[in-house]
Amino acid sequence: MNDLRQLRHFVAVAEYGHFARAAEAINLSQPALSRSIQALETSLGCRLLDRGSRNAVLTAHGQLVLEHAQRLLQASRSMRNAVSQLANLEAGELRLGAGPYPAARLIPRALGQLVTRFPKVHVQLVIDGWLPLREQLLNDSLELFVADIREFAGDPLLHIEPLRSHPGVFFCRPGHPLLSETTINREKLGRYPLAGTQLPDVVAAALGQLSGRQQLLEIECNNFLVLKALVASSDVISMSPWDVVAEDVQNGRLEVLPLVGDQPTQQSAYGVVTRAGHSLSPAAQAMLEEIRREDT
């Protein structure tokens, strides 16, 4: 097993692309850093970097070793973090992910309760689509995430805990021209740009049939707060699970479009996703409990 320090040194050079800058960043002399990289190359029996006068460039072997080194170093950090939390949650960190819709309501409420109970826990929250979140979970950058789980059915690498579902709705700004229509069908709906987040295939197919659009989304954005602001200030329409717009509708900031005939039947499909066969750190377990409480 190679020394983790050598792997840290190698990752630093790979990230900075320059021995002098990497040495300065990790507070090590450049000769010592060069010796560490040479020792790592000797132990692995391959050249990891092409050393130029200005930059250090990864070889094919170097790229492969970098991917493994990053996973090993992240696993080492995870282990230290979990051990530091065993006695209490006065220290440590939580690496958490969320899809755009859970990030708009469920996760902030659950996270607020967690940090109220344990104010010294450092939290890193990543908001992204379900596929990048899965990748980050599997390379140990995240401990758990909450997102749409429809694309993960049967994935043996994941453990999935479904959460409560919510009906899907189309929404617009108050005073939108569609609200003055006696009925709203797919032809009238298609007159206005549709904005939304990245959609699971099953949802995209159902909404495409409902709206009659060849190109479902004119505007795609995974930041739901941006989508709401866009809808509130234009004739753009959007769709979401009811729970993330309910408060805005009740306060008069947004309106639900009352579609006639082909009323959307899609439901949200949030779930908590963790790695199969991996135990959670105390902070992640505490967050999971808060998510469950908020979801009831």
PyMOL commands that set and color helices and strands:
alter all, ss='L'
color gray80, all
select helices_A, chain A and resi 4-16+19-25+30-44+60-85+100-104+106-117+130-138+150-152+177-180+186-189+201-211+224-232+242-244+246-250+282-295
alter helices_A, ss='H'
color red, helices_A
select strands_A, chain A and resi 49-51+56-58+93-98+122-127+144-148+158-162+168-172+194-196+219-220+237-241+255-256+270-275
alter strands_A, ss='S'
color yellow, strands_A
deselect
rebuild
show_as cartoon
